[in-house]
Amino acid sequence: MLFVAYRAIENRAMDATRAAGFTDITLAQARIGQRIGPDGTRLTDLAEQAQVTKQTAGFLVDQLERAGYVERVPDPTDGRARLVRLAPRGAEAAAAADAEVARVEREWEDYLGADAYRQMRAALVKLREITDPYR
């Protein structure tokens, strides 16, 4: 059941991103991009979180970098490492996706009712404690 709801929201976010003019981003690239933290994330962490090989993550990040969605910068905590972070174009694409996710959540709240929606969201947040090692 969660997968069906997730896929619906993911499709809506991708459609909104494309409608906002970001037509050159793929779903695989978006799945990597959505895991980039606000201060950047190491490639190995992106690969682990996306459950892909480091080579696959590197390939996707290379594509995103060439398209101007991400940039690689030095890791301030380790001079040998690099972080992947959103470039301004990537932040704009993420904002379009985030706005659509917010619209979907409002629709779900309208459909379920405020109390049921709050309970569902609280339960999912609670489940994150035992299901998301990257929380």
DSSP file (Angstrom, degrees, kcal/mol; ACC not computed):
  #  RESIDUE AA STRUCTURE BP1 BP2  ACC     N-H-->O    O-->H-N    N-H-->O    O-->H-N    TCO  KAPPA ALPHA  PHI   PSI    X-CA   Y-CA   Z-CA
    1    1 A M     >        0   0    0      0, 0.0     4,-1.8     0, 0.0     5,-0.2   0.000 360.0 360.0 360.0 -41.5    0.0    0.0    0.0
    2    2 A L  H  >  +     0   0    0      1,-0.2     4,-2.8     2,-0.2     5,-0.2   0.877 360.0  56.1 -65.2 -35.9    2.8    2.4    0.8
    3    3 A F  H  > S+     0   0    0      2,-0.2     4,-3.0     1,-0.2     5,-0.2   0.908 105.5  50.9 -63.5 -41.1    4.5    1.7   -2.5
    4    4 A V  H  > S+     0   0    0      2,-0.2     4,-2.0     1,-0.2    -1,-0.2   0.929 113.7  44.4 -62.5 -45.3    1.3    2.6   -4.5
    5    5 A A  H  X S+     0   0    0     -4,-1.8     4,-2.2     2,-0.2    -2,-0.2   0.906 114.4  50.2 -65.7 -41.2    1.0    6.0   -2.6
    6    6 A Y  H  X S+     0   0    0     -4,-2.8     4,-2.8     1,-0.2    -2,-0.2   0.938 110.1  49.3 -61.7 -46.7    4.8    6.6   -3.0
    7    7 A R  H  X S+     0   0    0     -4,-3.0     4,-2.5     1,-0.2    -1,-0.2   0.890 109.9  52.3 -62.6 -38.3    4.7    5.9   -6.7
    8    8 A A  H  X S+     0   0    0     -4,-2.0     4,-2.1    -5,-0.2    -1,-0.2   0.930 113.0  43.2 -63.3 -44.9    1.8    8.2   -7.2
    9    9 A I  H  X S+     0   0    0     -4,-2.2     4,-2.3     2,-0.2    -2,-0.2   0.879 113.1  52.6 -70.2 -36.4    3.5   11.1   -5.4
   10   10 A E  H  X S+     0   0    0     -4,-2.8     4,-2.4     2,-0.2    -2,-0.2   0.923 109.9  48.8 -63.9 -43.9    6.8   10.4   -7.2
   11   11 A N  H  X S+     0   0    0     -4,-2.5     4,-2.6     1,-0.2    -2,-0.2   0.905 111.4  49.4 -62.4 -42.2    5.0   10.5  -10.6
   12   12 A R  H  X S+     0   0    0     -4,-2.1     4,-2.4     2,-0.2    -1,-0.2   0.910 110.8  50.1 -64.0 -41.4    3.3   13.8   -9.7
   13   13 A A  H  X S+     0   0    0     -4,-2.3     4,-2.1     2,-0.2    -2,-0.2   0.908 112.2  47.3 -64.2 -41.8    6.6   15.3   -8.5
   14   14 A M  H  X S+     0   0    0     -4,-2.4     4,-2.4     2,-0.2    -2,-0.2   0.913 111.4  50.7 -66.2 -41.8    8.3   14.3  -11.8
   15   15 A D  H  X S+     0   0    0     -4,-2.6     4,-2.5     1,-0.2    -2,-0.2   0.913 111.8  47.8 -61.0 -42.3    5.4   15.6  -13.9
   16   16 A A  H  X S+     0   0    0     -4,-2.4     4,-1.6     2,-0.2    -1,-0.2   0.883 109.9  52.6 -66.6 -38.6    5.6   18.9  -12.1
   17   17 A T  H  <>S+     0   0    0     -4,-2.1     5,-2.0     2,-0.2    -2,-0.2   0.926 112.4  44.7 -62.8 -44.8    9.3   19.1  -12.5
   18   18 A R  H ><5S+     0   0    0     -4,-2.4     3,-1.9     1,-0.2    -2,-0.2   0.903 110.2  54.5 -65.6 -41.0    9.0   18.6  -16.2
   19   19 A A  H 3<5S+     0   0    0     -4,-2.5    -1,-0.2     1,-0.3    -2,-0.2   0.795 101.6  60.0 -63.3 -27.3    6.1   21.1  -16.5
   20   20 A A  T 3<5S-     0   0    0     -4,-1.6    -1,-0.3    -5,-0.2    -2,-0.2   0.418 130.3 -95.3 -80.8   2.0    8.4   23.6  -14.8
   21   21 A G  T < 5S+     0   0    0     -3,-1.9     2,-1.4     1,-0.1    -3,-0.2   0.451  91.5 122.0 102.8   0.9   10.8   23.2  -17.7
   22   22 A F    > < +     0   0    0     -5,-2.0     3,-0.7     1,-0.2    -3,-0.1  -0.568  25.9 147.8 -95.4  71.3   13.2   20.6  -16.3
   23   23 A T  T 3   +     0   0    0     -2,-1.4    -1,-0.2     1,-0.2    -5,-0.1   0.503  55.8  67.4 -87.2  -5.2   12.6   18.1  -19.1
   24   24 A D  T 3  S+     0   0    0     -3,-0.2     2,-0.4    43,-0.1    -1,-0.2   0.269  76.3  98.7-101.9  12.4   16.1   16.6  -19.2
   25   25 A I    <   -     0   0    0     -3,-0.7     2,-0.2   -11,-0.1    -7,-0.0  -0.851  59.7-149.5-103.1 135.4   16.0   14.9  -15.8
   26   26 A T     >  -     0   0    0     -2,-0.4     4,-2.5     1,-0.1     5,-0.2  -0.524  26.9-111.3 -95.9 166.0   15.3   11.2  -15.5
   27   27 A L  H  > S+     0   0    0      2,-0.2     4,-2.4     1,-0.2     5,-0.2   0.903 119.2  52.9 -62.3 -41.3   13.6    9.4  -12.7
   28   28 A A  H  > S+     0   0    0      1,-0.2     4,-1.3     2,-0.2    -1,-0.2   0.909 110.6  47.2 -61.8 -41.4   16.8    7.6  -11.8
   29   29 A Q  H  > S+     0   0    0      1,-0.2     4,-3.0     2,-0.2     3,-0.3   0.911 111.1  51.8 -65.4 -41.7   18.7   11.0  -11.7
   30   30 A A  H  X S+     0   0    0     -4,-2.5     4,-2.7     1,-0.2    -2,-0.2   0.881 104.5  56.5 -63.1 -37.7   15.9   12.4   -9.5
   31   31 A R  H  < S+     0   0    0     -4,-2.4    -1,-0.2     2,-0.2     4,-0.2   0.839 112.3  42.2 -65.0 -32.0   16.1    9.5   -7.1
   32   32 A I  H >< S+     0   0    0     -4,-1.3     3,-1.6    -3,-0.3     4,-0.3   0.923 113.8  52.6 -74.4 -47.1   19.8   10.3   -6.6
   33   33 A G  H >< S+     0   0    0     -4,-3.0     3,-1.6     1,-0.3    -2,-0.2   0.844 100.8  60.0 -58.5 -37.4   19.2   14.1   -6.4
   34   34 A Q  T 3< S+     0   0    0     -4,-2.7    -1,-0.3     1,-0.3    -2,-0.1   0.655 100.2  58.0 -69.2 -12.4   16.5   13.8   -3.8
   35   35 A R  T <  S+     0   0    0     -3,-1.6     2,-0.5    -4,-0.2    -1,-0.3   0.452  77.1 111.7 -94.8  -1.3   19.0   12.2   -1.4
   36   36 A I    <   -     0   0    0     -3,-1.6    49,-0.1    -4,-0.3     5,-0.1  -0.622  65.6-134.6 -77.0 122.8   21.5   15.1   -1.5
   37   37 A G    >   -     0   0    0     -2,-0.5     3,-1.6    47,-0.2    49,-0.3  -0.219  25.2-100.3 -73.3 166.2   21.5   16.8    1.8
   38   38 A P  T 3  S+     0   0    0      0, 0.0    -1,-0.1     0, 0.0     3,-0.1   0.768 125.0  38.2 -61.0 -27.3   21.4   20.6    2.3
   39   39 A D  T 3  S-     0   0    0      1,-0.4     2,-0.1    46,-0.1    46,-0.1   0.307 127.4 -90.8-104.2   7.4   25.2   20.8    2.8
   40   40 A G    <   -     0   0    0     -3,-1.6    -1,-0.4    43,-0.1     2,-0.3  -0.164  36.1-121.3 100.6 161.9   26.0   18.1    0.2
   41   41 A T  B     -A   84   0A   0     43,-2.3    43,-2.8    -4,-0.1     2,-0.1  -0.998  22.7-109.1-143.4 141.5   26.5   14.4    0.4
   42   42 A R     >  -     0   0    0     -2,-0.3     4,-2.2    41,-0.2     3,-0.3  -0.405  29.0-121.3 -69.2 148.0   29.3   12.1   -0.5
   43   43 A L  H  > S+     0   0    0     39,-0.5     4,-2.6     1,-0.2     5,-0.2   0.879 112.7  55.6 -57.9 -41.2   28.9    9.9   -3.5
   44   44 A T  H  > S+     0   0    0      1,-0.2     4,-2.2     2,-0.2    -1,-0.2   0.881 108.4  48.6 -62.3 -36.6   29.3    6.7   -1.5
   45   45 A D  H  > S+     0   0    0     -3,-0.3     4,-2.8     2,-0.2     5,-0.2   0.890 109.9  51.6 -69.7 -39.3   26.5    7.8    0.8
   46   46 A L  H  X S+     0   0    0     -4,-2.2     4,-2.4     2,-0.2    -2,-0.2   0.928 110.8  48.7 -61.2 -44.2   24.2    8.6   -2.2
   47   47 A A  H  X>S+     0   0    0     -4,-2.6     5,-2.3     2,-0.2     4,-0.8   0.933 112.9  47.2 -61.2 -46.7   24.9    5.2   -3.7
   48   48 A E  H ><5S+     0   0    0     -4,-2.2     3,-0.6     1,-0.2    -2,-0.2   0.931 113.9  46.6 -62.0 -46.3   24.1    3.4   -0.4
   49   49 A Q  H 3<5S+     0   0    0     -4,-2.8    -1,-0.2     1,-0.2    -2,-0.2   0.872 115.9  44.8 -65.6 -36.8   20.9    5.4    0.2
   50   50 A A  H 3<5S-     0   0    0     -4,-2.4    -1,-0.2    -5,-0.2    -2,-0.2   0.536 108.9-126.8 -83.1  -6.3   19.7    4.9   -3.3
   51   51 A Q  T <<5 +     0   0    0     -4,-0.8     2,-0.3    -3,-0.6    -3,-0.2   0.919  68.7 119.9  57.8  47.6   20.7    1.2   -3.1
   52   52 A V  S   <S-     0   0    0     -5,-2.3    -1,-0.2    -6,-0.1    -2,-0.1  -0.863  70.5 -87.0-129.5 166.8   22.8    1.3   -6.3
   53   53 A T     >  -     0   0    0     -2,-0.3     4,-2.5     1,-0.1     5,-0.2  -0.292  36.4-114.1 -69.4 160.5   26.5    0.7   -6.9
   54   54 A K  H  > S+     0   0    0      1,-0.2     4,-2.7     2,-0.2     5,-0.2   0.865 119.2  55.2 -61.7 -35.1   28.9    3.5   -6.5
   55   55 A Q  H  > S+     0   0    0      2,-0.2     4,-2.4     1,-0.2    -1,-0.2   0.912 108.2  47.1 -65.2 -42.6   29.6    3.3  -10.3
   56   56 A T  H  > S+     0   0    0      2,-0.2     4,-2.5     1,-0.2    -2,-0.2   0.933 113.4  48.2 -64.5 -45.3   25.8    3.8  -11.0
   57   57 A A  H  X S+     0   0    0     -4,-2.5     4,-2.7     1,-0.2     5,-0.2   0.916 111.9  50.4 -61.0 -42.4   25.6    6.7   -8.6
   58   58 A G  H  X S+     0   0    0     -4,-2.7     4,-2.6     2,-0.2    -1,-0.2   0.901 109.5  50.7 -62.2 -41.6   28.7    8.2  -10.1
   59   59 A F  H  X S+     0   0    0     -4,-2.4     4,-2.0     2,-0.2    -1,-0.2   0.923 113.0  45.6 -61.5 -45.5   27.3    7.8  -13.6
   60   60 A L  H  X S+     0   0    0     -4,-2.5     4,-2.4     2,-0.2    -2,-0.2   0.898 113.0  49.6 -66.9 -40.6   24.0    9.5  -12.6
   61   61 A V  H  X S+     0   0    0     -4,-2.7     4,-2.7     2,-0.2    -2,-0.2   0.895 108.0  54.7 -65.4 -39.4   25.9   12.3  -10.8
   62   62 A D  H  X S+     0   0    0     -4,-2.6     4,-2.5    -5,-0.2    -2,-0.2   0.928 109.9  47.0 -57.6 -44.5   28.1   12.9  -13.8
   63   63 A Q  H  X S+     0   0    0     -4,-2.0     4,-1.8     1,-0.2    -2,-0.2   0.922 113.1  48.3 -63.1 -44.5   24.9   13.3  -15.9
   64   64 A L  H  <>S+     0   0    0     -4,-2.4     5,-2.7     1,-0.2     6,-0.9   0.873 111.4  50.8 -64.1 -37.0   23.4   15.7  -13.4
   65   65 A E  H ><5S+     0   0    0     -4,-2.7     3,-1.3     4,-0.2    -2,-0.2   0.930 108.8  50.0 -67.3 -45.1   26.6   17.7  -13.2
   66   66 A R  H 3<5S+     0   0    0     -4,-2.5    -1,-0.2     1,-0.3    -2,-0.2   0.848 110.9  50.8 -61.4 -33.1   26.8   18.1  -17.0
   67   67 A A  T 3<5S-     0   0    0     -4,-1.8    -1,-0.3    -5,-0.2    -2,-0.2   0.507 118.6-113.0 -83.8  -4.3   23.2   19.2  -17.0
   68   68 A G  T < 5S+     0   0    0     -3,-1.3    21,-0.6    -4,-0.4    22,-0.5   0.643  85.2 115.2  86.1  15.0   23.9   21.8  -14.3
   69   69 A Y  S   <S+     0   0    0     -5,-2.7    18,-2.5    20,-0.2    21,-0.3   0.792  78.4  19.5 -86.8 -30.0   21.8   20.3  -11.5
   70   70 A V  E     -B   86   0A   0     -6,-0.9     2,-0.3    16,-0.3    16,-0.2  -0.866  61.3-156.9-134.5 167.2   24.6   19.4   -9.1
   71   71 A E  E     -B   85   0A   0     14,-2.5    14,-2.7    -2,-0.3     2,-0.5  -0.982  18.2-127.5-141.5 153.6   28.2   20.3   -8.4
   72   72 A R  E     +B   84   0A   0     -2,-0.3    12,-0.2    12,-0.2   -32,-0.0  -0.888  33.3 173.9-102.9 132.0   31.1   18.6   -6.7
   73   73 A V  E     -B   83   0A   0     10,-2.6    10,-3.7    -2,-0.5    -2,-0.0  -0.925  38.6 -86.0-134.0 157.3   32.8   20.6   -4.0
   74   74 A P  E     -B   82   0A   0      0, 0.0     8,-0.3     0, 0.0     5,-0.1  -0.340  42.5-118.0 -61.4 143.5   35.5   19.8   -1.4
   75   75 A D  E >   -B   78   0A   0      6,-2.3     3,-1.4     3,-0.6     6,-0.2  -0.757  17.1-149.6 -81.6 118.1   34.3   18.2    1.8
   76   76 A P  T 3  S+     0   0    0      0, 0.0     3,-0.2     0, 0.0    -1,-0.1   0.698  96.0  52.1 -65.6 -16.1   35.2   20.7    4.6
   77   77 A T  T 3  S+     0   0    0      1,-0.3     2,-0.3     2,-0.0    -2,-0.0   0.579 121.1  27.7 -93.9 -10.2   35.6   17.8    7.0
   78   78 A D  E X   - B   0  75A   0     -3,-1.4     3,-1.7     3,-0.2    -3,-0.6  -0.807  64.2-157.3-154.3 105.5   38.0   15.8    4.8
   79   79 A G  E 3  S+     0   0A   0     -2,-0.3    -1,-0.1     1,-0.3    -4,-0.0   0.682  94.8  55.4 -59.9 -19.3   40.3   17.4    2.3
   80   80 A R  E 3  S+     0   0A   0     -6,-0.1    -1,-0.3     2,-0.0     2,-0.2   0.692  99.3  74.6 -85.1 -19.0   40.5   14.2    0.3
   81   81 A A  E <   -     0   0A   0     -3,-1.7    -6,-2.3    -6,-0.2     2,-0.3  -0.525  65.2-147.7 -98.7 160.7   36.8   13.8   -0.2
   82   82 A R  E     - B   0  74A   0     -8,-0.3   -39,-0.5    -2,-0.2     2,-0.4  -0.928   7.5-144.8-123.9 149.8   34.2   15.6   -2.3
   83   83 A L  E     - B   0  73A   0    -10,-3.7   -10,-2.6    -2,-0.3     2,-0.5  -0.863   8.9-138.5-110.3 148.6   30.6   16.4   -1.7
   84   84 A V  E     +AB  41  72A   0    -43,-2.8   -43,-2.3    -2,-0.4     2,-0.3  -0.928  32.9 170.8-101.2 127.3   27.8   16.4   -4.3
   85   85 A R  E     - B   0  71A   0    -14,-2.7   -14,-2.5    -2,-0.5     2,-0.2  -0.953  38.6 -91.0-136.3 159.0   25.5   19.3   -3.7
   86   86 A L  E     - B   0  70A   0    -49,-0.3   -16,-0.3    -2,-0.3   -17,-0.1  -0.447  35.3-145.2 -67.8 134.1   22.6   20.9   -5.6
   87   87 A A     >  -     0   0    0    -18,-2.5     4,-2.5    -2,-0.2     3,-0.4  -0.465  39.3 -90.9 -84.4 168.8   23.5   23.7   -8.0
   88   88 A P  H  > S+     0   0    0      0, 0.0     4,-2.0     0, 0.0     5,-0.1   0.879 130.1  51.6 -51.9 -40.6   21.1   26.6   -8.4
   89   89 A R  H  > S+     0   0    0    -21,-0.6     4,-2.1     1,-0.2   -20,-0.2   0.900 110.0  49.5 -64.1 -39.1   19.4   24.8  -11.3
   90   90 A G  H  > S+     0   0    0    -22,-0.5     4,-2.6    -3,-0.4    -1,-0.2   0.881 108.4  52.8 -65.7 -38.6   19.0   21.6   -9.1
   91   91 A A  H  X S+     0   0    0     -4,-2.5     4,-2.1     2,-0.2    -1,-0.2   0.874 108.7  50.7 -64.7 -36.4   17.5   23.7   -6.3
   92   92 A E  H  X S+     0   0    0     -4,-2.0     4,-1.8    -5,-0.2    -2,-0.2   0.914 111.3  47.3 -66.8 -42.5   15.0   25.1   -8.7
   93   93 A A  H  X S+     0   0    0     -4,-2.1     4,-2.1     1,-0.2    -2,-0.2   0.914 112.0  50.5 -64.0 -42.3   14.0   21.7   -9.9
   94   94 A A  H  X S+     0   0    0     -4,-2.6     4,-3.1     1,-0.2    -1,-0.2   0.880 107.2  54.4 -63.3 -38.1   13.8   20.4   -6.3
   95   95 A A  H  X S+     0   0    0     -4,-2.1     4,-2.3     2,-0.2    -1,-0.2   0.891 107.1  50.7 -63.7 -39.1   11.5   23.4   -5.4
   96   96 A A  H  X S+     0   0    0     -4,-1.8     4,-1.5     2,-0.2    -2,-0.2   0.922 113.9  44.5 -63.8 -43.2    9.2   22.5   -8.2
   97   97 A A  H  X S+     0   0    0     -4,-2.1     4,-2.4     2,-0.2    -2,-0.2   0.922 112.8  51.4 -66.0 -44.3    9.0   18.9   -7.0
   98   98 A D  H  X S+     0   0    0     -4,-3.1     4,-2.2     1,-0.2    -2,-0.2   0.879 106.9  53.7 -61.7 -38.8    8.6   19.9   -3.4
   99   99 A A  H  X S+     0   0    0     -4,-2.3     4,-1.8     1,-0.2    -1,-0.2   0.891 109.9  47.9 -63.9 -38.3    5.7   22.2   -4.2
  100  100 A E  H  X S+     0   0    0     -4,-1.5     4,-2.6     2,-0.2    -2,-0.2   0.900 108.7  53.4 -69.8 -39.7    3.9   19.4   -5.9
  101  101 A V  H  X S+     0   0    0     -4,-2.4     4,-2.6     1,-0.2    -2,-0.2   0.911 108.4  51.0 -59.5 -41.5    4.5   17.1   -3.0
  102  102 A A  H  X S+     0   0    0     -4,-2.2     4,-2.1     2,-0.2    -1,-0.2   0.896 109.5  50.7 -62.9 -40.0    3.0   19.7   -0.7
  103  103 A R  H  X S+     0   0    0     -4,-1.8     4,-2.3     2,-0.2    -2,-0.2   0.920 110.5  49.0 -62.6 -43.6    0.0   19.9   -3.1
  104  104 A V  H  X S+     0   0    0     -4,-2.6     4,-2.7     1,-0.2    -2,-0.2   0.923 109.4  52.0 -62.6 -43.7   -0.5   16.1   -3.0
  105  105 A E  H  X S+     0   0    0     -4,-2.6     4,-2.3     1,-0.2    -1,-0.2   0.893 109.2  49.9 -61.6 -38.6   -0.2   16.1    0.8
  106  106 A R  H  X S+     0   0    0     -4,-2.1     4,-2.5     2,-0.2    -1,-0.2   0.903 110.3  50.7 -65.0 -39.8   -3.0   18.8    1.0
  107  107 A E  H  X S+     0   0    0     -4,-2.3     4,-2.4     2,-0.2    -2,-0.2   0.917 110.3  49.2 -62.0 -43.1   -5.1   16.7   -1.3
  108  108 A W  H  X S+     0   0    0     -4,-2.7     4,-3.1     2,-0.2     5,-0.3   0.899 110.7  50.3 -63.9 -39.9   -4.6   13.6    0.8
  109  109 A E  H  X S+     0   0    0     -4,-2.3     4,-2.5    -5,-0.2     8,-0.2   0.919 110.9  49.0 -64.4 -42.3   -5.5   15.7    3.9
  110  110 A D  H  < S+     0   0    0     -4,-2.5    -2,-0.2     2,-0.2    -1,-0.2   0.903 115.8  44.4 -61.3 -41.1   -8.7   16.9    2.2
  111  111 A Y  H  < S+     0   0    0     -4,-2.4    -2,-0.2    -5,-0.2    -1,-0.2   0.926 123.3  33.3 -71.2 -46.3   -9.6   13.4    1.2
  112  112 A L  H  < S-     0   0    0     -4,-3.1     4,-0.3    -5,-0.2    -2,-0.2   0.762 112.8-113.9 -81.0 -26.3   -8.8   11.7    4.5
  113  113 A G     X  -     0   0    0     -4,-2.5     4,-2.6    -5,-0.3     5,-0.2  -0.024  31.4 -83.9  95.4 150.5   -9.8   14.5    6.8
  114  114 A A  H  > S+     0   0    0      1,-0.2     4,-2.5     2,-0.2     5,-0.2   0.891 125.7  47.8 -59.4 -44.3   -7.4   16.5    9.0
  115  115 A D  H  > S+     0   0    0      2,-0.2     4,-2.3     1,-0.2    -1,-0.2   0.939 114.2  44.8 -65.6 -46.9   -7.4   14.0   12.0
  116  116 A A  H  > S+     0   0    0     -4,-0.3     4,-2.6     1,-0.2    -1,-0.2   0.896 113.9  51.0 -64.6 -38.8   -6.8   10.9    9.9
  117  117 A Y  H  X S+     0   0    0     -4,-2.6     4,-2.8    -8,-0.2     5,-0.2   0.938 110.5  48.1 -64.0 -45.7   -4.1   12.6    7.8
  118  118 A R  H  X S+     0   0    0     -4,-2.5     4,-2.6    -5,-0.2    -2,-0.2   0.896 112.8  49.2 -61.3 -39.9   -2.3   13.8   11.0
  119  119 A Q  H  X S+     0   0    0     -4,-2.3     4,-2.4     2,-0.2    -1,-0.2   0.919 112.0  48.1 -65.7 -43.0   -2.5   10.3   12.4
  120  120 A M  H  X S+     0   0    0     -4,-2.6     4,-2.4     2,-0.2    -2,-0.2   0.939 114.0  46.3 -62.0 -46.9   -1.2    8.7    9.2
  121  121 A R  H  X S+     0   0    0     -4,-2.8     4,-2.5     1,-0.2    -2,-0.2   0.906 112.4  50.3 -64.5 -41.7    1.7   11.2    9.0
  122  122 A A  H  X S+     0   0    0     -4,-2.6     4,-2.3    -5,-0.2    -1,-0.2   0.899 110.5  50.3 -63.0 -40.3    2.6   10.8   12.7
  123  123 A A  H  X S+     0   0    0     -4,-2.4     4,-2.6     2,-0.2    -2,-0.2   0.910 111.2  48.2 -65.1 -41.5    2.6    7.0   12.2
  124  124 A L  H  X S+     0   0    0     -4,-2.4     4,-1.5     2,-0.2    -2,-0.2   0.904 111.3  49.9 -66.1 -40.6    4.9    7.3    9.2
  125  125 A V  H  X S+     0   0    0     -4,-2.5     4,-0.6     2,-0.2    -1,-0.2   0.917 112.3  48.5 -62.4 -42.1    7.2    9.6   11.0
  126  126 A K  H >< S+     0   0    0     -4,-2.3     3,-1.3     1,-0.2     4,-0.4   0.916 108.5  53.2 -64.1 -43.6    7.3    7.1   13.9
  127  127 A L  H >X S+     0   0    0     -4,-2.6     3,-1.4     1,-0.3     4,-1.1   0.799  95.3  70.1 -62.3 -27.9    8.0    4.2   11.6
  128  128 A R  H 3X S+     0   0    0     -4,-1.5     4,-2.2     1,-0.3     3,-0.3   0.828  86.4  67.8 -58.9 -30.4   10.9    6.1   10.2
  129  129 A E  H << S+     0   0    0     -3,-1.3    -1,-0.3    -4,-0.6    -2,-0.2   0.824 113.7  27.6 -58.4 -32.2   12.7    5.5   13.5
  130  130 A I  H <4 S+     0   0    0     -3,-1.4    -1,-0.2    -4,-0.4    -2,-0.2   0.459 127.8  41.6-110.6  -2.8   12.9    1.8   12.8
  131  131 A T  H  < S+     0   0    0     -4,-1.1    -3,-0.2    -3,-0.3    -2,-0.2   0.642  99.8  65.8-117.5 -19.3   12.9    1.7    8.9
  132  132 A D    ><  -     0   0    0     -4,-2.2     3,-1.4    -5,-0.2    -1,-0.2  -0.858  47.2-178.0-115.1 100.9   15.2    4.6    7.8
  133  133 A P  T 3  S+     0   0    0      0, 0.0    -1,-0.1     0, 0.0    -4,-0.0   0.619  86.6  55.1 -70.2  -8.7   18.9    4.2    8.6
  134  134 A Y  T 3         0   0    0      1,-0.2   -85,-0.0   -85,-0.1    -2,-0.0   0.285 360.0 360.0-104.8   8.3   19.5    7.6    7.0
  135  135 A R    <         0   0    0     -3,-1.4    -1,-0.2    -7,-0.2    -6,-0.0   0.533 360.0 360.0 -56.4 360.0   17.0    9.6    9.0
